[in-house]
Amino acid sequence: MENALEKVELKNLLEIRIKEKNNYNNYSFEDRNLFSEVFNSIAFQLGIREFLVPEELKIIFDFLNKHFGGFSLNDLRESFSYYSAQKLNFKDSHFQSLDNVFIGRVLTSYKEFISNELRNKPKRINSEPIKALTFNEIKFEADQSLKDFREGKDLSKYSFIFIYNYYKEKGLIKFEGSQAKEFQEKVKREILNEVDLQKKEGKKGTATLLLLQIKTLFYGECKKRAVLNYYESIK
């Protein structure tokens, strides 16, 4: 489950305009790629069951960047949702192909639909823009987590992925090359030792959760422990 900071980062990726990203790989977040997720979700929604490969995603991104760069991923999801609901003027079949011609027609029709909606809708007054996560907010999280660590408080509410990236940018944590690999192996051994201990104590549920850290959340767990090691060194 994503915590508050992770949700904000994912939200930012979904709402940023395509022309600001330059490459679909820039939609990566940890082990995910939001551009791939959104377009494969759109394809599935349309009844296309074959997974879109990176080469296809690059072609789609380049087309969107050139002709629909003002769209965000959320805009794209909304466009195809309206198409599927048959609310756009363009209603032709996709013929099991998510090609650029079809995408262009859907998005052009969606723009026309939104324009018509805006003409008939009163303007909103004093609407506030969505606030994106700032560097200072991440810095605050890092400083507050260090304070809580020193006071022995619970740290589960913090996003150590963002905190780790903050300290890495400042040059306070190094996690690269052979050093990173050795640390990852060390963390894996520590988790497996914890699994064995929990099993011996009859805590199978806890042991299963620890194994999930290796299978699904391992790199995030490594970053968390790297931050905690840094905190321990300056305590």
C-alpha positions as CSV (number, residue, x, y, z in Angstrom):
1,M,0.0,0.0,0.0
2,E,1.4,3.4,-0.9
3,N,1.8,6.0,1.8
4,A,0.9,9.7,1.5
5,L,4.2,10.8,-0.2
6,E,4.1,7.9,-2.7
7,K,0.5,8.7,-3.5
8,V,1.5,12.3,-4.2
9,E,4.4,11.3,-6.4
10,L,2.1,8.9,-8.4
11,K,-0.5,11.7,-8.6
12,N,2.1,14.1,-10.0
13,L,3.1,11.6,-12.7
14,L,-0.5,11.1,-13.7
15,E,-1.2,14.8,-13.9
16,I,1.9,16.2,-15.5
17,R,1.6,17.1,-19.2
18,I,3.2,14.7,-21.7
19,K,5.4,17.4,-23.3
20,E,7.1,17.9,-20.0
21,K,8.4,14.3,-19.8
22,N,10.2,14.0,-23.2
23,N,10.3,10.2,-23.0
24,Y,7.9,7.5,-21.8
25,N,10.6,6.0,-19.6
26,N,10.5,9.2,-17.6
27,Y,7.2,8.0,-16.2
28,S,9.0,5.4,-14.2
29,F,8.5,5.2,-10.4
30,E,10.4,2.5,-8.6
31,D,9.7,-0.7,-10.5
32,R,6.6,0.7,-12.2
33,N,6.1,2.7,-15.4
34,L,2.9,4.8,-15.3
35,F,2.8,5.4,-19.0
36,S,2.9,1.7,-19.7
37,E,0.3,1.0,-17.0
38,V,-2.2,3.6,-18.3
39,F,-2.0,2.5,-21.9
40,N,-2.1,-1.2,-21.2
41,S,-5.1,-0.5,-19.0
42,I,-6.7,1.5,-21.9
43,A,-6.0,-1.4,-24.3
44,F,-7.6,-3.9,-21.9
45,Q,-10.6,-1.6,-21.5
46,L,-11.0,-1.7,-25.3
47,G,-10.8,-5.5,-25.4
48,I,-7.2,-5.6,-26.7
49,R,-5.6,-8.4,-24.7
50,E,-2.1,-8.3,-26.0
51,F,0.4,-6.5,-23.8
52,L,1.9,-3.3,-25.4
53,V,5.6,-3.7,-25.7
54,P,8.2,-0.9,-25.2
55,E,8.6,-0.3,-28.9
56,E,4.8,0.3,-29.3
57,L,4.7,2.5,-26.2
58,K,7.6,4.6,-27.6
59,I,5.7,5.2,-30.9
60,I,2.5,6.1,-29.0
61,F,4.5,8.5,-26.7
62,D,6.3,10.2,-29.6
63,F,3.0,10.7,-31.4
64,L,1.3,12.2,-28.3
65,N,4.2,14.4,-27.5
66,K,4.1,15.9,-30.9
67,H,0.3,16.3,-31.4
68,F,-1.3,16.1,-27.9
69,G,1.5,17.3,-25.6
70,G,-0.9,19.2,-23.4
71,F,-2.6,16.0,-22.3
72,S,-1.7,14.3,-19.0
73,L,-2.1,10.5,-18.3
74,N,-5.3,11.3,-16.4
75,D,-6.6,13.2,-19.5
76,L,-5.9,10.2,-21.6
77,R,-7.7,7.8,-19.3
78,E,-10.7,10.1,-19.2
79,S,-10.7,10.4,-23.0
80,F,-10.9,6.7,-23.6
81,S,-13.4,6.3,-20.8
82,Y,-15.7,8.7,-22.6
83,Y,-15.0,6.9,-25.9
84,S,-15.9,3.5,-24.3
85,A,-19.1,5.1,-22.9
86,Q,-20.0,6.3,-26.4
87,K,-20.2,9.9,-25.3
88,L,-17.9,11.3,-28.0
89,N,-18.8,12.1,-31.5
90,F,-16.2,9.7,-32.7
91,K,-17.6,6.2,-32.2
92,D,-15.8,4.1,-34.8
93,S,-14.3,0.7,-33.8
94,H,-10.6,0.4,-33.0
95,F,-10.5,-3.0,-34.9
96,Q,-8.3,-4.5,-32.2
97,S,-5.6,-2.0,-32.9
98,L,-4.4,0.9,-30.7
99,D,-2.7,2.8,-33.5
100,N,-1.9,6.5,-33.7
101,V,-4.8,7.2,-36.2
102,F,-7.3,5.8,-33.8
103,I,-5.8,7.4,-30.7
104,G,-5.7,10.8,-32.6
105,R,-9.4,10.6,-33.5
106,V,-10.4,9.7,-29.9
107,L,-8.4,12.6,-28.4
108,T,-9.6,15.1,-31.0
109,S,-13.2,14.1,-30.4
110,Y,-12.6,14.4,-26.6
111,K,-11.2,17.9,-27.0
112,E,-14.3,18.9,-28.9
113,F,-16.5,17.3,-26.2
114,I,-14.7,19.2,-23.4
115,S,-14.9,22.5,-25.4
116,N,-18.6,22.1,-25.8
117,E,-18.9,21.2,-22.1
118,L,-17.0,24.3,-21.0
119,R,-19.1,26.6,-23.2
120,N,-22.2,25.4,-21.4
121,K,-20.7,25.4,-17.9
122,P,-20.4,28.4,-15.5
123,K,-16.8,29.3,-14.7
124,R,-15.5,28.2,-11.4
125,I,-14.4,31.1,-9.1
126,N,-11.4,30.9,-6.8
127,S,-10.5,27.4,-7.8
128,E,-7.1,26.4,-6.4
129,P,-4.6,24.4,-8.4
130,I,-3.6,21.0,-7.1
131,K,-0.5,21.3,-5.0
132,A,2.5,19.2,-6.1
133,L,5.0,17.8,-3.7
134,T,7.9,20.2,-3.2
135,F,11.5,19.8,-2.3
136,N,10.9,21.5,1.0
137,E,8.1,19.1,1.9
138,I,10.4,16.1,1.3
139,K,13.1,17.9,3.3
140,F,10.6,18.3,6.1
141,E,9.8,14.6,6.0
142,A,13.5,13.7,6.2
143,D,14.2,16.1,9.1
144,Q,11.1,14.9,11.0
145,S,11.9,11.2,10.5
146,L,15.4,11.8,11.8
147,K,14.0,13.6,14.9
148,D,11.5,10.7,15.5
149,F,14.3,8.2,15.0
150,R,16.4,9.9,17.7
151,E,13.4,9.9,20.0
152,G,12.6,6.2,19.4
153,K,9.2,6.9,17.8
154,D,7.4,4.8,15.2
155,L,8.6,5.5,11.7
156,S,6.1,3.5,9.7
157,K,4.3,6.6,8.4
158,Y,7.3,7.9,6.5
159,S,8.1,7.2,2.8
160,F,11.8,6.2,3.0
161,I,12.0,6.0,-0.8
162,F,11.6,9.8,-1.0
163,I,13.8,10.3,2.0
164,Y,16.5,8.1,0.6
165,N,16.4,10.0,-2.7
166,Y,16.7,13.3,-0.8
167,Y,19.8,12.1,1.1
168,K,21.3,10.6,-2.0
169,E,21.0,13.9,-3.9
170,K,22.7,15.6,-1.0
171,G,25.6,13.1,-1.2
172,L,24.9,11.8,2.3
173,I,24.1,8.2,1.2
174,K,25.9,6.3,-1.4
175,F,24.2,3.3,-2.9
176,E,25.9,2.4,-6.2
177,G,27.7,-0.4,-7.9
178,S,29.3,-3.2,-5.9
179,Q,28.6,-1.4,-2.6
180,A,24.9,-1.4,-3.4
181,K,24.9,-5.1,-4.4
182,E,26.7,-6.0,-1.2
183,F,24.3,-4.0,0.9
184,Q,21.3,-5.7,-0.9
185,E,22.7,-9.1,-0.2
186,K,23.2,-8.1,3.5
187,V,19.6,-6.9,3.8
188,K,18.3,-10.1,2.1
189,R,20.3,-12.3,4.6
190,E,19.0,-10.2,7.5
191,I,15.4,-10.6,6.3
192,L,15.8,-14.4,5.8
193,N,17.3,-14.6,9.3
194,E,14.3,-12.7,10.6
195,V,12.0,-15.1,8.7
196,D,13.7,-18.1,10.3
197,L,13.3,-16.6,13.8
198,Q,9.7,-15.7,13.3
199,K,9.0,-19.3,12.1
200,K,10.7,-20.8,15.1
201,E,8.5,-18.6,17.4
202,G,5.4,-19.8,15.6
203,K,4.7,-16.4,13.9
204,K,4.1,-17.7,10.4
205,G,2.1,-14.6,9.4
206,T,4.9,-12.3,10.2
207,A,7.3,-14.6,8.4
208,T,5.2,-14.4,5.3
209,L,5.1,-10.6,5.4
210,L,8.9,-10.6,5.7
211,L,9.2,-12.9,2.6
212,L,7.0,-10.4,0.7
213,Q,9.6,-7.7,1.4
214,I,12.1,-9.7,-0.7
215,K,9.6,-10.6,-3.4
216,T,7.8,-7.3,-3.9
217,L,9.2,-4.5,-1.8
218,F,12.9,-5.4,-1.6
219,Y,14.5,-2.3,-3.1
220,G,12.3,-0.1,-1.1
221,E,13.2,-2.0,2.0
222,C,16.9,-1.6,1.1
223,K,16.5,2.1,0.8
224,K,14.7,2.3,4.1
225,R,17.5,0.4,5.8
226,A,20.2,2.5,4.1
227,V,18.5,5.6,5.6
228,L,18.2,4.0,9.0
229,N,21.9,3.0,8.9
230,Y,22.7,6.7,8.1
231,Y,20.6,7.8,11.0
232,E,22.4,5.4,13.3
233,S,25.8,6.7,12.1
234,I,24.9,10.4,13.1
235,K,22.8,9.7,16.2
